[in-house]
Amino acid sequence: MSKIKLFLIATAIVIGIGGAIASRPTALCENQTQYFQWGTSYFPAGQYGTDYVCLSSAGVCTFYRPNPMDPKGYVPCRTGTFEWVELKRTGR
């Protein structure tokens, strides 16, 4: 009986540690600076919803740099088609 108790306690500890590690907050790519690709170059996209949106499609909308020290390290982040938001004139 004590071997079963010991097994259950050990299992509970392992599951608890695994759950704590799995629920640890990670830096989402959406929180990083976003870039759009134009030809073979990448440019800062601005703020999502204000400067650009990603329309629903199967392509890659924006990229980010997980390692800023790597000049060619652009990785896909948002899916869709990149489109600039039109600026509305206020009449001034």
N, CA and C atoms as an extended XYZ file, in Angstrom:
276
Properties=species:S:1:pos:R:3:atomname:S:1:resname:S:1:resid:I:1 pbc="F F F"
N         0.822       -1.194        0.000 N   MET     1
C         0.000        0.000        0.000 CA  MET     1
C         0.866        1.258        0.000 C   MET     1
N         1.993        1.241        0.714 N   SER     2
C         2.821        2.435        0.781 CA  SER     2
C         3.524        2.679       -0.553 C   SER     2
N         3.788        1.625       -1.348 N   LYS     3
C         4.391        1.808       -2.668 CA  LYS     3
C         3.415        2.516       -3.603 C   LYS     3
N         2.139        2.199       -3.489 N   ILE     4
C         1.131        2.854       -4.319 CA  ILE     4
C         1.009        4.318       -3.930 C   ILE     4
N         1.029        4.608       -2.619 N   LYS     5
C         0.963        5.992       -2.144 CA  LYS     5
C         2.165        6.783       -2.654 C   LYS     5
N         3.343        6.204       -2.539 N   LEU     6
C         4.566        6.867       -2.976 CA  LEU     6
C         4.509        7.140       -4.485 C   LEU     6
N         4.020        6.192       -5.248 N   PHE     7
C         3.874        6.371       -6.695 CA  PHE     7
C         2.903        7.505       -7.011 C   PHE     7
N         1.769        7.543       -6.331 N   LEU     8
C         0.785        8.595       -6.583 CA  LEU     8
C         1.314        9.970       -6.199 C   LEU     8
N         2.029       10.072       -5.108 N   ILE     9
C         2.604       11.354       -4.690 CA  ILE     9
C         3.651       11.817       -5.700 C   ILE     9
N         4.503       10.890       -6.136 N   ALA    10
C         5.530       11.241       -7.120 CA  ALA    10
C         4.890       11.686       -8.432 C   ALA    10
N         3.839       11.000       -8.845 N   THR    11
C         3.132       11.367      -10.062 CA  THR    11
C         2.511       12.756       -9.935 C   THR    11
N         1.915       13.053       -8.797 N   ALA    12
C         1.313       14.364       -8.567 CA  ALA    12
C         2.366       15.472       -8.615 C   ALA    12
N         3.538       15.211       -8.061 N   ILE    13
C         4.616       16.205       -8.078 CA  ILE    13
C         5.090       16.458       -9.503 C   ILE    13
N         5.291       15.391      -10.260 N   VAL    14
C         5.752       15.533      -11.639 CA  VAL    14
C         4.715       16.279      -12.477 C   VAL    14
N         3.449       15.965      -12.311 N   ILE    15
C         2.395       16.655      -13.049 CA  ILE    15
C         2.327       18.125      -12.639 C   ILE    15
N         2.502       18.416      -11.366 N   GLY    16
C         2.496       19.803      -10.889 CA  GLY    16
C         3.636       20.614      -11.469 C   GLY    16
N         4.826       20.040      -11.498 N   ILE    17
C         5.979       20.745      -12.070 CA  ILE    17
C         5.780       20.939      -13.569 C   ILE    17
N         5.301       19.902      -14.246 N   GLY    18
C         5.053       20.019      -15.686 CA  GLY    18
C         4.019       21.079      -16.002 C   GLY    18
N         2.964       21.142      -15.195 N   GLY    19
C         1.938       22.160      -15.405 CA  GLY    19
C         2.461       23.560      -15.170 C   GLY    19
N         3.325       23.726      -14.183 N   ALA    20
C         3.895       25.038      -13.902 CA  ALA    20
C         4.792       25.502      -15.041 C   ALA    20
N         5.559       24.591      -15.595 N   ILE    21
C         6.436       24.948      -16.712 CA  ILE    21
C         5.610       25.241      -17.963 C   ILE    21
N         4.595       24.440      -18.209 N   ALA    22
C         3.774       24.622      -19.411 CA  ALA    22
C         2.961       25.908      -19.376 C   ALA    22
N         2.575       26.377      -18.203 N   SER    23
C         1.754       27.583      -18.115 CA  SER    23
C         2.586       28.845      -17.943 C   SER    23
N         3.893       28.712      -17.988 N   ARG    24
C         4.781       29.868      -17.864 CA  ARG    24
C         4.561       30.795      -19.054 C   ARG    24
N         4.419       32.108      -18.832 N   PRO    25
C         4.178       33.017      -19.944 CA  PRO    25
C         5.384       33.073      -20.875 C   PRO    25
N         5.120       33.087      -22.173 N   THR    26
C         6.173       33.187      -23.172 CA  THR    26
C         5.973       34.464      -23.978 C   THR    26
N         7.039       34.932      -24.562 N   ALA    27
C         6.954       36.136      -25.387 CA  ALA    27
C         6.319       35.761      -26.719 C   ALA    27
N         5.109       36.218      -26.960 N   LEU    28
C         4.427       35.936      -28.210 CA  LEU    28
C         5.032       36.766      -29.325 C   LEU    28
N         5.003       36.215      -30.516 N   CYS    29
C         5.590       36.953      -31.632 CA  CYS    29
C         4.830       38.245      -31.908 C   CYS    29
N         3.515       38.280      -31.592 N   GLU    30
C         2.741       39.488      -31.825 CA  GLU    30
C         3.202       40.657      -30.959 C   GLU    30
N         3.890       40.368      -29.856 N   ASN    31
C         4.388       41.419      -28.973 CA  ASN    31
C         5.737       41.970      -29.428 C   ASN    31
N         6.342       41.345      -30.425 N   GLN    32
C         7.627       41.793      -30.953 CA  GLN    32
C         7.388       42.769      -32.104 C   GLN    32
N         8.429       43.491      -32.517 N   THR    33
C         8.337       44.380      -33.668 CA  THR    33
C         8.021       43.550      -34.909 C   THR    33
N         6.993       43.968      -35.641 N   GLN    34
C         6.559       43.243      -36.838 CA  GLN    34
C         7.172       43.881      -38.089 C   GLN    34
N         7.515       43.026      -39.052 N   TYR    35
C         8.090       43.467      -40.318 CA  TYR    35
C         7.275       42.883      -41.463 C   TYR    35
N         7.162       43.640      -42.562 N   PHE    36
C         6.537       43.089      -43.757 CA  PHE    36
C         7.614       42.923      -44.818 C   PHE    36
N         7.407       41.976      -45.691 N   GLN    37
C         8.384       41.678      -46.732 CA  GLN    37
C         7.985       42.356      -48.029 C   GLN    37
N         8.943       43.041      -48.619 N   TRP    38
C         8.730       43.650      -49.919 CA  TRP    38
C         9.899       43.232      -50.787 C   TRP    38
N         9.639       42.322      -51.707 N   GLY    39
C        10.711       41.745      -52.509 CA  GLY    39
C        11.571       40.869      -51.623 C   GLY    39
N        12.861       41.201      -51.534 N   THR    40
C        13.766       40.444      -50.666 CA  THR    40
C        14.126       41.225      -49.409 C   THR    40
N        13.466       42.368      -49.194 N   SER    41
C        13.774       43.217      -48.038 CA  SER    41
C        12.628       43.184      -47.029 C   SER    41
N        12.942       43.537      -45.778 N   TYR    42
C        11.959       43.585      -44.698 CA  TYR    42
C        11.943       44.987      -44.115 C   TYR    42
N        10.724       45.488      -43.833 N   PHE    43
C        10.555       46.833      -43.301 CA  PHE    43
C         9.619       46.788      -42.095 C   PHE    43
N         9.813       47.675      -41.105 N   PRO    44
C         8.897       47.707      -39.965 CA  PRO    44
C         7.467       47.986      -40.420 C   PRO    44
N         6.523       47.236      -39.872 N   ALA    45
C         5.132       47.330      -40.311 CA  ALA    45
C         4.332       48.361      -39.532 C   ALA    45
N         4.742       48.716      -38.351 N   GLY    46
C         3.968       49.645      -37.537 CA  GLY    46
C         3.100       48.899      -36.544 C   GLY    46
N         1.986       49.501      -36.167 N   GLN    47
C         1.103       48.929      -35.155 CA  GLN    47
C        -0.092       48.251      -35.820 C   GLN    47
N        -0.373       47.007      -35.388 N   TYR    48
C        -1.465       46.242      -35.973 CA  TYR    48
C        -2.803       46.916      -35.676 C   TYR    48
N        -3.634       47.031      -36.696 N   GLY    49
C        -4.943       47.653      -36.545 CA  GLY    49
C        -4.922       49.150      -36.759 C   GLY    49
N        -3.776       49.783      -36.549 N   THR    50
C        -3.643       51.220      -36.759 CA  THR    50
C        -2.961       51.506      -38.095 C   THR    50
N        -1.836       50.842      -38.333 N   ASP    51
C        -1.068       51.050      -39.558 CA  ASP    51
C        -1.330       49.970      -40.606 C   ASP    51
N        -1.579       48.742      -40.174 N   TYR    52
C        -1.791       47.640      -41.108 CA  TYR    52
C        -2.743       46.616      -40.510 C   TYR    52
N        -3.268       45.758      -41.373 N   VAL    53
C        -4.085       44.616      -40.954 CA  VAL    53
C        -3.648       43.411      -41.781 C   VAL    53
N        -3.998       42.240      -41.307 N   CYS    54
C        -3.724       41.002      -42.023 CA  CYS    54
C        -5.062       40.416      -42.469 C   CYS    54
N        -5.301       40.439      -43.777 N   LEU    55
C        -6.535       39.888      -44.318 CA  LEU    55
C        -6.447       38.372      -44.346 C   LEU    55
N        -7.565       37.728      -44.204 N   SER    56
C        -7.613       36.274      -44.116 CA  SER    56
C        -7.176       35.625      -45.428 C   SER    56
N        -6.077       34.888      -45.376 N   SER    57
C        -5.591       34.092      -46.501 CA  SER    57
C        -4.547       33.118      -45.967 C   SER    57
N        -3.982       32.337      -46.840 N   ALA    58
C        -3.052       31.292      -46.412 CA  ALA    58
C        -1.600       31.751      -46.379 C   ALA    58
N        -1.307       32.983      -46.763 N   GLY    59
C         0.068       33.449      -46.837 CA  GLY    59
C         0.604       33.928      -45.497 C   GLY    59
N         1.801       34.504      -45.550 N   VAL    60
C         2.429       35.086      -44.361 CA  VAL    60
C         2.243       36.591      -44.419 C   VAL    60
N         1.679       37.147      -43.376 N   CYS    61
C         1.412       38.587      -43.329 CA  CYS    61
C         2.633       39.350      -42.810 C   CYS    61
N         3.096       39.002      -41.615 N   THR    62
C         4.237       39.707      -41.035 CA  THR    62
C         5.260       38.719      -40.494 C   THR    62
N         6.439       39.255      -40.277 N   PHE    63
C         7.559       38.489      -39.749 CA  PHE    63
C         8.060       39.185      -38.490 C   PHE    63
N         8.837       38.481      -37.689 N   TYR    64
C         9.507       39.081      -36.544 CA  TYR    64
C        10.906       38.506      -36.441 C   TYR    64
N        11.724       39.102      -35.581 N   ARG    65
C        13.105       38.658      -35.409 CA  ARG    65
C        13.282       38.113      -33.998 C   ARG    65
N        13.310       36.787      -33.824 N   PRO    66
C        13.504       36.232      -32.486 CA  PRO    66
C        14.894       36.526      -31.932 C   PRO    66
N        15.871       36.690      -32.815 N   ASN    67
C        17.223       37.033      -32.392 CA  ASN    67
C        17.625       38.319      -33.108 C   ASN    67
N        17.525       39.476      -32.444 N   PRO    68
C        17.836       40.752      -33.102 CA  PRO    68
C        19.287       40.861      -33.581 C   PRO    68
N        20.173       40.018      -33.074 N   MET    69
C        21.569       40.069      -33.487 CA  MET    69
C        21.796       39.383      -34.835 C   MET    69
N        20.826       38.614      -35.304 N   ASP    70
C        20.930       37.910      -36.583 CA  ASP    70
C        20.244       38.757      -37.653 C   ASP    70
N        21.005       39.397      -38.573 N   PRO    71
C        20.392       40.306      -39.547 CA  PRO    71
C        19.481       39.618      -40.558 C   PRO    71
N        19.601       38.312      -40.730 N   LYS    72
C        18.760       37.600      -41.692 CA  LYS    72
C        17.774       36.675      -41.003 C   LYS    72
N        17.545       36.867      -39.726 N   GLY    73
C        16.722       35.953      -38.948 CA  GLY    73
C        15.266       36.348      -38.855 C   GLY    73
N        14.589       36.542      -39.970 N   TYR    74
C        13.164       36.869      -39.961 CA  TYR    74
C        12.352       35.581      -39.983 C   TYR    74
N        11.378       35.484      -39.070 N   VAL    75
C        10.558       34.284      -38.920 CA  VAL    75
C         9.089       34.684      -39.082 C   VAL    75
N         8.275       33.885      -39.806 N   PRO    76
C         6.856       34.225      -39.959 CA  PRO    76
C         6.142       34.323      -38.616 C   PRO    76
N         5.230       35.290      -38.508 N   CYS    77
C         4.460       35.470      -37.275 CA  CYS    77
C         2.967       35.409      -37.567 C   CYS    77
N         2.431       36.439      -38.191 N   ARG    78
C         0.993       36.486      -38.479 CA  ARG    78
C         0.722       35.911      -39.867 C   ARG    78
N        -0.409       35.235      -39.990 N   THR    79
C        -0.795       34.695      -41.289 CA  THR    79
C        -1.801       35.628      -41.953 C   THR    79
N        -1.878       35.560      -43.262 N   GLY    80
C        -2.808       36.378      -44.011 CA  GLY    80
C        -2.102       37.179      -45.082 C   GLY    80
N        -2.776       38.190      -45.574 N   THR    81
C        -2.221       39.091      -46.582 CA  THR    81
C        -2.059       40.464      -45.958 C   THR    81
N        -0.852       41.019      -46.060 N   PHE    82
C        -0.547       42.328      -45.487 CA  PHE    82
C        -1.272       43.416      -46.263 C   PHE    82
N        -1.924       44.339      -45.537 N   GLU    83
C        -2.574       45.476      -46.178 CA  GLU    83
C        -2.492       46.686      -45.253 C   GLU    83
N        -2.095       47.816      -45.849 N   TRP    84
C        -2.045       49.064      -45.091 CA  TRP    84
C        -3.460       49.534      -44.768 C   TRP    84
N        -3.616       50.190      -43.624 N   VAL    85
C        -4.892       50.812      -43.252 CA  VAL    85
C        -4.908       52.198      -43.866 C   VAL    85
N        -5.994       52.542      -44.525 N   GLU    86
C        -6.099       53.863      -45.140 CA  GLU    86
C        -6.262       54.911      -44.052 C   GLU    86
N        -5.558       55.981      -44.214 N   LEU    87
C        -5.675       57.107      -43.283 CA  LEU    87
C        -6.874       57.937      -43.690 C   LEU    87
N        -7.764       58.201      -42.757 N   LYS    88
C        -8.957       58.990      -43.049 CA  LYS    88
C        -8.644       60.462      -42.806 C   LYS    88
N        -9.012       61.280      -43.754 N   ARG    89
C        -8.781       62.711      -43.622 CA  ARG    89
C        -9.848       63.320      -42.718 C   ARG    89
N        -9.401       64.242      -41.846 N   THR    90
C       -10.334       64.860      -40.902 CA  THR    90
C       -10.897       66.175      -41.439 C   THR    90
N       -10.466       66.604      -42.621 N   GLY    91
C       -10.982       67.836      -43.199 CA  GLY    91
C       -10.204       69.065      -42.791 C   GLY    91
N        -9.096       68.884      -42.141 N   ARG    92
C        -8.269       70.044      -41.732 CA  ARG    92
C        -7.304       70.408      -42.800 C   ARG    92
